[in-house]
Amino acid sequence: MKPKKLLFIIGGLIVMGILGVVLANLFPQMLSQDLAASASATPTATPLAQMVRARGSIEPARSATLAFETGGAIVEWRVKEGDTVKAGDVLGRLDTTKLDLALQEAQIDLETAQLRLTQAEKDLAQQQAETELALRTAEARLAQAKLRYPSLTAAEIRLQNAREAEAHAQDEYNKSLDRPWETVDEREAYRKGLVQATNERKIAEAELSAARAEHAVNAQDVAILEDEIAKTQLQMQKLAQGVDPTLAQDVERAKLRVAQAQADLALATLTAPFDGTVIKLHYRVGDWVQPGVEAVLLADLTSLRIETTDLDEWSMTHIRVGSPVEVTFTAFDDKTATGHVTEIATRGEALSGGDVMYRTIITLDEPDPDLRWGMTVRVTIPVETAQ
């Protein structure tokens, strides 16, 4: 190659290098000027960094997986999938043959125990009435016995008087014998007076003896009646304690057995805990179910909402309850909706990749009949509304 041509090539390369350096220094300034001009000429828009984005799904506000609390064969479903039910409606029943029999036996035991207690109470009432009557009768007999009680003092006084009268008559008769002027008739009068006084003394002695004998008899009767009254009063005290307490205890135990049998029977019936729609029946009639195993899926589809599935911790700190939300539905190309944040979880959930997700509830401003449980959505929440 000729020297001139080589020099020409080398000079060209040097010029191109110098131009490259100059352009490299001028390009950033030109680019920043263009961006500034564009920013000043274009209306202000929300930067991407000022929007919180997350994915979510349509979920019912209330749902539950229902299970029988006892095992057995399903004999009846009163609903089918898609039916709407009210709280308390019966959804299905298990075979209750053994449970019905257990309840009947418990009820019979309760009726028997109650009859025994009732009969014992009737017998007690009758015994109390009879004992009270016996007590009143004994008290009346005692009062009458005391009224008939002879007075020994009066009989003794009568005898003492009769003895004194006899002694006086004897003295008068003896004096008449010592008086010679007394006639026979006069002495006979004194003798008859003495005989009469002696007879009255004997009568008084007999009366006192009879009174003492009657007094002894009445004293025995009074003692017997007083003992009878004491025993009757003791019997009244015992009856006042009521019937045998074990009878009432038998009734209470029987009531508990009936309550337990009723509770066991109730476990064989599955009822709706709230108004909703039957989403899934996991068993057919005739299938055997285990206690606690999911049998029915029930959900309230009248109040669908959105639950986010990947709202991270940075995004959670930049939104608040009440923040407006724009919702885009994956299943519809041109359907969007608005809503607002109604709940933010206070505790995060760790995802498989190690990130932390905070479940957030979004309520739509207007319900949409086209939405279905499980549909996926994308939500956008402006950061500037967070506080």
Summary of the structure (lengths in Angstrom):
residues: 387
radius of gyration: 59.8
end to end distance: 75.8
largest distance: 230.2
contacts: 1051
relative contact order: 0.18
helix: 53%
strand: 23%
